[in-house]
Amino acid sequence: MYIAMNRFKIAPGREQNFIDVWKNRETYLDTVPGFKSFQLLQGSSTEEYTLFASHSIWESEQDFINWTQSEQFRKAHANAGGQTKDIYLGAPQFEGFTKVL
């Protein structure tokens, strides 16, 4: 099992806009071999930002890598950040984990 996470710092007051972007976009994940599940998680807020994380579970790291190199990935991210770049405070921070137990 492999877990892929991206952490996002979102501008205060723009949290619902960020959630709506994810809620309304086509991810194509259900068409990709090895994909198991996806969650969007909301964390704590400060005066500077609210923390969010995208959390996807894959059968293997190679399945995740294949997704990032796929046509489905390109289509899912084609409009990422375009009209919504003022929501994000910096680039997302990626973290990948392989199950060991």
C-alpha positions as a Markdown table, in Angstrom:
| # | Residue | x | y | z |
|---|---|---|---|---|
| 1 | Met | 0.0 | 0.0 | 0.0 |
| 2 | Tyr | 1.1 | 3.5 | -0.8 |
| 3 | Ile | -0.3 | 6.8 | 0.6 |
| 4 | Ala | 0.2 | 10.0 | -1.3 |
| 5 | Met | -0.5 | 13.3 | 0.4 |
| 6 | Asn | -0.4 | 16.9 | -0.6 |
| 7 | Arg | -0.5 | 19.7 | 2.0 |
| 8 | Phe | -2.1 | 23.0 | 1.0 |
| 9 | Lys | -2.0 | 26.3 | 2.8 |
| 10 | Ile | -5.3 | 28.1 | 2.0 |
| 11 | Ala | -5.9 | 31.8 | 2.4 |
| 12 | Pro | -8.3 | 32.7 | 5.3 |
| 13 | Gly | -11.9 | 33.0 | 4.2 |
| 14 | Arg | -11.2 | 30.9 | 1.0 |
| 15 | Glu | -11.7 | 27.5 | 2.6 |
| 16 | Gln | -15.1 | 26.8 | 1.0 |
| 17 | Asn | -13.8 | 28.0 | -2.4 |
| 18 | Phe | -11.0 | 25.4 | -2.1 |
| 19 | Ile | -13.4 | 22.7 | -1.0 |
| 20 | Asp | -15.7 | 23.5 | -4.0 |
| 21 | Val | -12.8 | 23.3 | -6.4 |
| 22 | Trp | -12.2 | 19.7 | -5.3 |
| 23 | Lys | -15.8 | 18.8 | -5.0 |
| 24 | Asn | -16.6 | 19.9 | -8.6 |
| 25 | Arg | -13.6 | 18.7 | -10.5 |
| 26 | Glu | -13.3 | 15.4 | -12.4 |
| 27 | Thr | -10.4 | 13.5 | -11.1 |
| 28 | Tyr | -10.6 | 10.4 | -13.3 |
| 29 | Leu | -9.1 | 8.4 | -10.3 |
| 30 | Asp | -11.7 | 5.7 | -10.6 |
| 31 | Thr | -10.3 | 4.8 | -14.1 |
| 32 | Val | -6.7 | 4.4 | -12.9 |
| 33 | Pro | -5.3 | 0.9 | -12.0 |
| 34 | Gly | -4.2 | 0.6 | -8.4 |
| 35 | Phe | -6.3 | 3.5 | -7.0 |
| 36 | Lys | -8.0 | 2.6 | -3.8 |
| 37 | Ser | -9.5 | 5.8 | -2.2 |
| 38 | Phe | -9.3 | 9.6 | -1.8 |
| 39 | Gln | -10.1 | 12.0 | 1.0 |
| 40 | Leu | -9.7 | 15.7 | 1.3 |
| 41 | Leu | -8.9 | 16.7 | 4.9 |
| 42 | Gln | -9.2 | 20.0 | 6.6 |
| 43 | Gly | -6.8 | 20.8 | 9.4 |
| 44 | Ser | -6.2 | 23.6 | 11.8 |
| 45 | Ser | -6.4 | 27.3 | 11.0 |
| 46 | Thr | -4.2 | 30.2 | 12.0 |
| 47 | Glu | -4.4 | 33.9 | 11.2 |
| 48 | Glu | -2.2 | 33.2 | 8.1 |
| 49 | Tyr | -3.8 | 30.0 | 6.6 |
| 50 | Thr | -6.0 | 26.9 | 6.9 |
| 51 | Leu | -4.2 | 23.6 | 6.4 |
| 52 | Phe | -5.7 | 21.0 | 4.0 |
| 53 | Ala | -4.4 | 17.7 | 2.8 |
| 54 | Ser | -5.4 | 15.5 | -0.1 |
| 55 | His | -4.9 | 11.9 | 0.8 |
| 56 | Ser | -5.0 | 9.1 | -1.7 |
| 57 | Ile | -4.4 | 5.4 | -1.1 |
| 58 | Trp | -2.8 | 3.2 | -3.9 |
| 59 | Glu | -2.0 | -0.5 | -4.2 |
| 60 | Ser | 1.6 | 0.4 | -4.8 |
| 61 | Glu | 4.0 | 3.4 | -5.2 |
| 62 | Gln | 4.4 | 2.4 | -8.9 |
| 63 | Asp | 0.6 | 2.7 | -9.4 |
| 64 | Phe | 0.8 | 6.2 | -8.0 |
| 65 | Ile | 3.7 | 7.1 | -10.3 |
| 66 | Asn | 1.8 | 5.7 | -13.2 |
| 67 | Trp | -1.1 | 7.9 | -12.3 |
| 68 | Thr | 1.2 | 11.0 | -12.3 |
| 69 | Gln | 2.4 | 10.2 | -15.8 |
| 70 | Ser | -1.1 | 9.4 | -17.2 |
| 71 | Glu | -3.4 | 11.2 | -19.5 |
| 72 | Gln | -6.0 | 11.1 | -16.7 |
| 73 | Phe | -3.6 | 13.0 | -14.5 |
| 74 | Arg | -3.1 | 15.7 | -17.2 |
| 75 | Lys | -6.8 | 16.1 | -17.7 |
| 76 | Ala | -7.5 | 16.2 | -13.9 |
| 77 | His | -5.0 | 19.0 | -13.4 |
| 78 | Ala | -5.5 | 20.9 | -16.7 |
| 79 | Asn | -7.2 | 23.9 | -15.0 |
| 80 | Ala | -5.5 | 23.6 | -11.6 |
| 81 | Gly | -4.7 | 27.0 | -10.1 |
| 82 | Gly | -6.0 | 28.9 | -13.1 |
| 83 | Gln | -8.9 | 31.0 | -11.8 |
| 84 | Thr | -8.2 | 30.0 | -8.2 |
| 85 | Lys | -4.5 | 30.8 | -7.6 |
| 86 | Asp | -5.4 | 33.5 | -5.0 |
| 87 | Ile | -6.8 | 30.7 | -2.8 |
| 88 | Tyr | -3.4 | 29.0 | -2.4 |
| 89 | Leu | -0.6 | 30.3 | -0.3 |
| 90 | Gly | 2.4 | 28.7 | -2.0 |
| 91 | Ala | 2.8 | 25.4 | -3.8 |
| 92 | Pro | 1.4 | 22.2 | -2.3 |
| 93 | Gln | 3.9 | 20.1 | -0.3 |
| 94 | Phe | 4.0 | 16.4 | -1.3 |
| 95 | Glu | 4.5 | 13.5 | 1.1 |
| 96 | Gly | 4.5 | 9.8 | 0.1 |
| 97 | Phe | 4.4 | 6.9 | 2.4 |
| 98 | Thr | 4.9 | 3.1 | 1.9 |
| 99 | Lys | 3.2 | 0.8 | 4.3 |
| 100 | Val | 5.7 | -1.2 | 6.3 |
| 101 | Leu | 3.4 | -2.9 | 8.9 |
